[in-house]
Amino acid sequence: MKLKSQTGITQLDRREFLKLSGVSASGLLLAAHLPLAMAENQATFDPSLFLAIDAAGVVHVTVARSEMGQGILTSMAQIVADELEADWSRVKIVQAEGHEKYGDQNTDGSHSITDGFMPMRQVGASARVMLEQAAAEQWGVAVSECHAEQHQVTHQPSGKSLDYSVLVAAAAKQKLPDTDSLTLKSADQFRYIGKGLALKNLRDFTVGTADYGIDTQLPGMLYASIERPPVIKTKVKWFDKTAAMKVNGVHAVIEIPHSPGPALFNPAGGIAVIADNTWAAMKGRKALKIEWTENEHSKDNSAEYLDELRKTARSPGIVARVEGDVDAALKSAASTVEAEYSVPYLAHASMEPPAATAHYQDGFCEVWACTQTPQRARQIVAAFTDLDKEQVKVNVTLLGGAFGRKSKPDYVAEAAFLSKATGKPIKVTWTREDDIKHDYYHFISAHHMEAGLDASGKPSAWLHRAIYPDIGTTFAPQANNVGNLIQGVSNMWYDIPNVRAEGGAPDAHLRIGWVRSVGNIQNAFAVGSFTAELAEKAGRDAGEYLLELLGEPRILTMGKGPSGNALSRGPIDMGRMRGVTEKVMKAANWGGALPTNHGLGVAVHYSFLSYVATVVEVSASADGKIKVEKIYSAIDAGQVVNTDRVKAQLEGAATFGMSIAMYGEISTKNGQVEQDNYHNYQVARINEVPEIETFIIESTAAPTGVGEPGTPPLAPALANAVFAATGKRIRDLPLVNHGLV
Amino acid sequence: MSVITVNGKKHQLDVDDDMPLLWALRDIVGLTGTKFGCGKGLCGACTVHMDGNPIRSCSMPVSAVAGKSITTIEGLSDDGNHPLQRAWREHNVPQCGYCQSGQIMSAAALLEQNSNPSVDEINSYMSGNICRCGTYTRIRAAIQTAAGEKTVMNDSSISAVNDGVQVWEAQS
């Protein structure tokens, strides 16, 4: 047992005292037994890994997911505080370290609230019941007469009440209620859920006191800058450190080992310069002389590679879904439409580059890192320091943006390896160039699409071949993307009788990873653009045509494809899909008068179990440039927790989508990434981003994803708006390559 | 040896003359509120004031700021209640928050030069500051709020919504 003096929280070794039991399939845990060994003079009420109430009545909510701008720390605390009937001003948040006792901590795939909503409500409600029981016992009254509200339990017949602070000791002795016995609030009783509460740590961001991975400072710490292989899986042939060692402040030059086999989350290898400060490390690194080996990736050029993907997409691929007979329906169609689309490799380019600090000493390694996957970080640190993971502690800092990059803890392993090698605390800071050139990139893709229309212009057949190097290539030498076609290809939701979806298995020449909304980015672009092309062919309004393809409200329950692949992640509610689409079309006054040279585009997409539709309005100037004038975006994510943060995510996702559509392109030449900083990997700036009007569909359905689903519909809506304004159909992103921005 | 004044306090920096101010602030002085984003003056995350003018500290060697007075986000106001800091909280601007020090420092310089900027003027002035999370619409709104507030500096009601929530503590 040790006292956490800084926060005043008594931190018990829960593994010793608590028997943990799983709640639902989410991996979140509630304590099944109370901390019986709690010292008598410590009146902390500690009913769960995720919740403690101290003797002053301060509620400490531990959040196991990482904060990267989505507001998860505040949102999770809102859920617990609501069912607990806590006074929000007496709630504090504790960021959990990386440890399996917390269940799944991976903060990706937009599933923190989806997974955590019900268990966190149960945590709060359990504690509330125990506080009510404690009060009833003290007063000698029936618990049914005691009611918790705003940090007080009141005996309703007499009106007497007690603050939580005076009840915690007695509450800790109550039996933890059976989860099934809990009465949770109804939606109309929510006090915090569904409200736009300000971030608990909002002030820190405005005064410079928010600490990110790059901000860790330890006594005696040294700084590392690392030159990594320019082509994946190549190695150091030879290096000369003489000049680097002469740079003022440089202590050491250390080779980081090359890891054979698939990329995984291993460091890429290379040469690290260790110095007194970041600048000296960077200067020393510039003075290194290194020759690298070459390999089969050293001849890769992404332009040629994309041509190969396009060619592959023109021939039959690996079938992921078949409905009816597409070939026969195409032959008998009144007219056919064929189109090819492409989306380049993309980088994450979060404002905070990857950064981590590690301190290895006495057979224990403690790290501080901006990581989306603290448990994965713990495992890889253990592997790269030859420790058991019980000898590794991962402290999670704030993340200065992440978007999927910080799910891959290669940079954390670098810091740990270097700390062990030097015996000093080491901070590794990636430069922007490192970040752009050594990312786990969003995969480049080519799409071949065919449709047959009947005499009325309605599609009778739909074929979508989506060819790209899959994320699986990061984990295995060969991987097909059929399983990942659930992100908008194999679960294509239009009301069309004959459908075929196909994928491929091209080799990868870069490390492939997941970027905000993953495969939905390019799949939504292809599907959303092609839909508008079909409307054009049919001579129909693109918005009305889209609504017709969505069809009547119904639930689509999709099964499995020919290779046993799931076609969709969940059942798709076409009423909700239609709801968001109609919402944005109405908001944008779809079909109404527009100024000359303006155009509207619409797209809708289902991802991470949520529904988002977007309308983009653009104007075209005389010189052919496009300006985005307005964005409308609506989400149906079931019951939302923090309305303001959901709106912020829609605003951010639309902006992220604009960056992809206008500028997003990573290219390679001779196996090396050609871009290296924000001048040649551009992202949207304030002067380009218009007002964004956002809408949350009110719902009491189970919560679903929020962080990512806003991104996919932006690019197709924008491309469709460009067509409406100019008559130019953009099939290959980004727009900058077409002289439009 | 360069002597610079940071937030009113003199520092003697025994560092290479070519060390960018950013790294001197972060690694030597220990003020980490100023952020590294690109190292090339492309993103604005490292914006500080030199004698009241905004500079990109990642691209300014310490030798060029010797004898100058530097203001960082930590020194923008005594109490964290500069009209922009309050407006930022009123509009819940930050998402990840990483770029916001630089955004606020740029905005503060803008309002010093132009107390009532138009939307176009805000867009133009702030276009050197990237926010990858996409908080631009709220940055615009917050600057407009702060600009309006500058004439009523004593109105303390604006930040009330966010007072009392400064209870954040990370696990040690």
Interface residues (C-beta under 8 A of the other chain):
Chain A: K4 Q6 T7 T62 E67 M68 G69 Q70 G71 W88 S89 V91 K92 I93 V94 Q95 A96 E97 G196 A198 L199 K200 N201 L202 R203 D204 F205 T206 V207 G208 T209 A210 D211 Y212 I214 D215 Q217 Y223 N248 G249 N277 T278 W279 A280 K283 A349 S350 M351 E352 P353 N395 T397 L398 L399 G400 G401 A402 F403 T429 T431 R432 E433 D644 A648 Q649 E651 G652 A653 A654 T655 F656 S659 N677 Y678 H679 V683 A684 R685 I686 N687 V689 E691 I692
Chain B: V15 D16 D18 M19 P20 W23 R26 D27 I28 G30 L31 T32 G33 T34 K35 F36 G37 C38 G39 K40 L42 C43 A45 T72 I73 E74 L76 G80 Q85 W88 R89 N92 V93 P94 Q95 C96 G97 Y98 C99 Q100 S101 I104 I122 N123 S124 M126 S127 N129 I130 C131 R132 C133 G134 T135 Y136 T137 R138 I139 R140 V161 N162 G164 V165 Q166 V167 W168 E169 A170 Q171 S172
